Amino acid sequence: MRWYNASAYYAIAVSQALSQRGHKVIVAGDFPSPPLEKAQKLELQIFPHLNLSRWGHNHILLNLKRLSDIIKKENIQIVNAHRGEAHFYASLVKKFFNPAITVIRTRSDIRPPQKNIFNYFFTHHLTDAVISSCKILEEGYQKNLNLNSYRLKNIPVGIDTNFFTPDYKSGLKKSLNLDAKTLMVGIVGRLSPVKGHTYFIQAAKFVWEKFPKTMFLIAGEDAQISKNSLKKEVRALGMEKNFYFLGRVPDVREVMGALDIGVV
């Protein structure tokens, strides 16, 4: 994965929890990549030799061999695929090299599964079970791929309530020279169109016109959109004095703790 997004968070959170419960866990994928770097920081064992984003014939064969070899060498019993590419490789390894392994497909992307023959075959014939992270995904699998509840489980992501707590004291407003009572509305997420930053800015204008002392904040790294392009949108609406752009933040709690309203 190119980003440490919700899907990556789910994968690493599950891996960490399983490891803490005494299971042997190996996080495999492209390296360097944000999920594997995060896993490494958490002292989880990683297998950084899969080029899941490359689809040439040589890469496919090499990935199949590497995945098959690590499964055999480490005596892996369950492969939990968190992305379509990983599901593709795990399913083929099960089919051609190691039918004894259990293949789980975990989906934590909000988009429903595609309704096609290819997806139906892989899900019904080469996958032992599917985990969805929310109800809408569970319903998508039932509707689009006719998957029954025996092989489909909805398991919402766990949140570390010792780490994310309402008692956390953020110093962000103070560092921005704002009064603690200043109303702040913000959005946290990489600067991609799917996150809706442009809509956030457009909506902010309506709020600003009625409540001109409200401050707005955007936190997230440049991706398909640049911070400068969003700043131009804000300037065009005359709100530059009410907007803060933080870029990527090392600890999201600083932002969450400072916001009176968080927008998703």
C-alpha positions as CSV (number, residue, x, y, z in Angstrom):
1,M,0.0,0.0,0.0
2,R,1.3,3.5,-0.8
3,W,-0.4,5.0,2.2
4,Y,-0.8,4.2,5.8
5,N,-4.6,4.3,5.3
6,A,-7.6,2.7,7.0
7,S,-6.9,-0.7,5.3
8,A,-3.2,-0.6,6.4
9,Y,-4.2,0.4,9.9
10,Y,-6.6,-2.6,10.1
11,A,-4.0,-5.0,8.9
12,I,-1.3,-3.8,11.3
13,A,-3.7,-3.6,14.2
14,V,-4.8,-7.2,13.6
15,S,-1.2,-8.3,13.2
16,Q,-0.1,-6.6,16.4
17,A,-3.0,-8.0,18.4
18,L,-2.4,-11.6,17.2
19,S,1.3,-11.2,18.0
20,Q,0.5,-10.0,21.5
21,R,-1.7,-13.0,22.0
22,G,1.2,-15.4,21.3
23,H,0.7,-16.1,17.6
24,K,3.6,-16.1,15.1
25,V,2.9,-13.3,12.7
26,I,4.7,-12.2,9.6
27,V,3.7,-9.1,7.7
28,A,4.5,-9.4,4.0
29,G,4.4,-7.0,1.1
30,D,6.4,-4.3,-0.8
31,F,9.2,-2.5,1.0
32,P,9.7,0.3,1.6
33,S,6.0,0.9,2.1
34,P,4.2,2.7,5.0
35,P,2.5,-0.5,6.4
36,L,5.7,-2.5,6.5
37,E,7.6,0.4,8.0
38,K,4.9,0.7,10.7
39,A,5.1,-3.1,11.3
40,Q,8.9,-2.8,11.7
41,K,8.6,0.0,14.2
42,L,6.2,-2.2,16.2
43,E,8.8,-4.9,16.1
44,L,6.7,-7.3,14.1
45,Q,8.5,-9.7,11.8
46,I,8.3,-8.6,8.2
47,F,8.8,-10.3,4.8
48,P,9.7,-7.4,2.5
49,H,10.3,-9.4,-0.7
50,L,6.9,-9.2,-2.5
51,N,6.4,-6.8,-5.4
52,L,2.6,-6.8,-5.2
53,S,2.2,-3.7,-7.3
54,R,4.1,-5.1,-10.3
55,W,2.2,-7.3,-12.8
56,G,4.7,-8.5,-15.4
57,H,4.9,-12.2,-16.0
58,N,8.3,-12.5,-14.3
59,H,7.1,-10.6,-11.3
60,I,4.0,-12.8,-10.9
61,L,6.0,-16.0,-11.1
62,L,8.6,-14.6,-8.7
63,N,6.0,-13.5,-6.2
64,L,4.3,-16.9,-6.3
65,K,7.6,-18.6,-5.6
66,R,8.6,-16.3,-2.8
67,L,5.2,-16.5,-1.1
68,S,5.2,-20.3,-1.5
69,D,8.7,-20.6,-0.1
70,I,8.0,-18.4,3.0
71,I,4.8,-20.3,3.7
72,K,6.7,-23.6,3.6
73,K,9.8,-22.4,5.4
74,E,7.9,-20.7,8.3
75,N,5.2,-23.4,8.4
76,I,2.5,-20.8,7.9
77,Q,-1.1,-22.1,8.4
78,I,-3.1,-19.0,7.6
79,V,-2.6,-16.3,5.0
80,N,-4.7,-13.2,5.6
81,A,-4.9,-11.1,2.4
82,H,-5.7,-7.4,3.0
83,R,-5.5,-6.3,-0.7
84,G,-6.7,-7.7,-4.0
85,E,-3.2,-8.4,-5.2
86,A,-2.3,-10.4,-2.1
87,H,-5.6,-12.3,-2.4
88,F,-4.7,-13.2,-6.0
89,Y,-1.3,-14.6,-5.0
90,A,-2.4,-16.4,-1.8
91,S,-5.3,-18.1,-3.7
92,L,-3.0,-19.3,-6.5
93,V,-0.4,-20.6,-3.9
94,K,-3.2,-22.5,-2.3
95,K,-4.4,-23.9,-5.6
96,F,-1.1,-25.0,-7.1
97,F,1.4,-25.3,-4.3
98,N,-0.1,-25.7,-0.8
99,P,-3.8,-26.7,-0.6
100,A,-3.5,-27.2,3.2
101,I,-3.2,-23.4,3.9
102,T,-6.2,-21.4,4.9
103,V,-6.7,-18.3,2.9
104,I,-8.6,-15.4,4.5
105,R,-9.6,-12.3,2.5
106,T,-10.0,-9.2,4.8
107,R,-11.7,-6.2,3.3
108,S,-11.5,-2.8,5.1
109,D,-12.0,-0.7,2.0
110,I,-15.5,0.8,1.9
111,R,-16.0,0.0,-1.8
112,P,-18.2,-3.1,-2.2
113,P,-16.7,-6.2,-4.0
114,Q,-17.1,-6.3,-7.7
115,K,-19.8,-8.6,-9.1
116,N,-17.9,-10.6,-11.8
117,I,-17.0,-14.3,-12.6
118,F,-13.4,-13.8,-11.7
119,N,-14.2,-12.4,-8.2
120,Y,-16.9,-15.0,-7.6
121,F,-14.5,-17.9,-8.5
122,F,-11.7,-16.7,-6.3
123,T,-14.0,-16.0,-3.4
124,H,-16.0,-19.2,-3.5
125,H,-13.4,-21.7,-4.7
126,L,-10.0,-20.5,-3.5
127,T,-10.8,-18.6,-0.3
128,D,-11.8,-20.2,3.0
129,A,-13.4,-17.2,4.6
130,V,-13.9,-13.4,4.2
131,I,-13.7,-10.8,7.0
132,S,-15.4,-7.4,6.5
133,S,-14.6,-4.4,8.6
134,C,-18.1,-2.8,8.5
135,K,-21.7,-3.7,7.9
136,I,-21.9,-2.2,4.5
137,L,-19.1,-4.4,3.2
138,E,-20.7,-7.5,4.7
139,E,-23.9,-6.6,2.9
140,G,-21.9,-6.1,-0.3
141,Y,-20.4,-9.6,-0.2
142,Q,-23.8,-11.1,0.5
143,K,-25.5,-9.2,-2.4
144,N,-22.8,-9.2,-5.1
145,L,-21.1,-12.5,-4.4
146,N,-23.8,-14.5,-2.7
147,L,-21.6,-15.3,0.3
148,N,-23.3,-16.9,3.2
149,S,-22.8,-15.9,6.8
150,Y,-20.9,-19.1,7.7
151,R,-17.9,-18.0,5.5
152,L,-18.4,-14.2,6.0
153,K,-17.7,-12.5,9.3
154,N,-18.0,-8.8,10.1
155,I,-15.2,-7.7,12.5
156,P,-14.9,-4.0,13.1
157,V,-11.5,-2.6,13.7
158,G,-10.3,-2.4,17.3
159,I,-9.3,1.0,18.8
160,D,-6.7,1.3,21.5
161,T,-8.6,3.3,24.0
162,N,-5.6,3.8,26.2
163,F,-3.9,5.6,23.2
164,F,-7.0,7.4,21.8
165,T,-8.7,8.9,24.8
166,P,-10.8,12.1,25.4
167,D,-8.4,12.9,28.2
168,Y,-5.5,13.6,25.8
169,K,-4.4,17.2,26.2
170,S,-3.5,18.7,22.9
171,G,-1.2,21.7,22.7
172,L,-2.0,22.5,19.1
173,K,-4.2,25.5,19.6
174,K,-1.6,27.1,21.9
175,S,1.1,26.5,19.4
176,L,-1.0,28.3,16.8
177,N,-1.5,31.2,19.2
178,L,-5.2,30.5,19.4
179,D,-7.4,30.8,22.5
180,A,-8.5,27.5,23.9
181,K,-12.2,28.5,23.3
182,T,-11.6,29.3,19.6
183,L,-13.9,27.0,17.6
184,M,-11.9,24.8,15.2
185,V,-13.2,22.6,12.5
186,G,-10.8,20.3,10.7
187,I,-10.2,17.3,8.4
188,V,-7.3,14.8,8.6
189,G,-6.3,12.7,5.6
190,R,-3.9,12.5,2.7
191,L,-4.5,15.1,0.0
192,S,-6.4,12.9,-2.5
193,P,-9.7,13.7,-4.3
194,V,-11.5,10.8,-2.6
195,K,-11.0,12.6,0.8
196,G,-13.1,15.6,-0.3
197,H,-10.9,18.5,0.7
198,T,-12.4,20.8,-1.9
199,Y,-15.9,20.1,-0.6
200,F,-14.6,20.8,2.9
201,I,-13.3,24.2,1.8
202,Q,-16.6,25.0,0.0
203,A,-18.6,24.1,3.1
204,A,-16.3,26.1,5.3
205,K,-17.2,29.2,3.4
206,F,-20.9,28.9,4.5
207,V,-19.8,28.4,8.1
208,W,-17.3,31.3,7.9
209,E,-19.9,33.7,6.5
210,K,-22.2,33.1,9.5
211,F,-19.5,32.5,12.1
212,P,-16.4,34.6,11.0
213,K,-14.3,33.7,14.0
214,T,-14.3,30.0,13.2
215,M,-10.9,28.5,12.3
216,F,-10.4,25.7,9.9
217,L,-7.6,23.1,9.6
218,I,-6.4,20.6,7.0
219,A,-3.9,18.0,8.1
220,G,-2.4,15.5,5.6
221,E,0.5,14.9,3.2
222,D,0.5,15.8,-0.5
223,A,-0.7,13.0,-2.8
224,Q,-2.7,13.5,-6.0
225,I,-3.5,17.1,-4.7
226,S,-0.9,19.6,-3.4
227,K,-1.3,21.7,-0.3
228,N,-0.5,24.8,-2.5
229,S,-3.5,24.1,-4.8
230,L,-5.9,23.9,-1.8
231,K,-4.4,27.1,-0.4
232,K,-5.3,28.8,-3.7
233,E,-8.9,27.7,-3.3
234,V,-9.0,29.1,0.2
235,R,-7.4,32.4,-1.0
236,A,-9.9,32.7,-3.8
237,L,-12.7,32.6,-1.2
238,G,-11.0,35.1,1.0
239,M,-10.6,32.8,4.0
240,E,-6.8,32.5,4.2
241,K,-6.7,34.1,7.7
242,N,-9.0,31.4,9.0
243,F,-7.2,28.4,7.5
244,Y,-4.3,26.3,8.8
245,F,-2.5,23.6,6.7
246,L,-0.3,21.3,8.8
247,G,0.8,18.7,6.3
248,R,1.6,15.3,7.7
249,V,1.4,15.2,11.5
250,P,3.5,12.7,13.6
251,D,0.8,12.2,16.2
252,V,-2.8,12.5,15.0
253,R,-4.0,12.9,18.6
254,E,-2.7,16.5,18.6
255,V,-5.1,17.4,15.8
256,M,-8.0,15.3,17.1
257,G,-7.6,16.8,20.6
258,A,-7.7,20.3,19.2
259,L,-10.7,20.0,16.9
260,D,-14.2,20.9,18.2
261,I,-15.6,19.3,15.0
262,G,-13.9,16.7,12.9
263,V,-15.1,16.2,9.3
264,V,-14.9,12.9,7.4
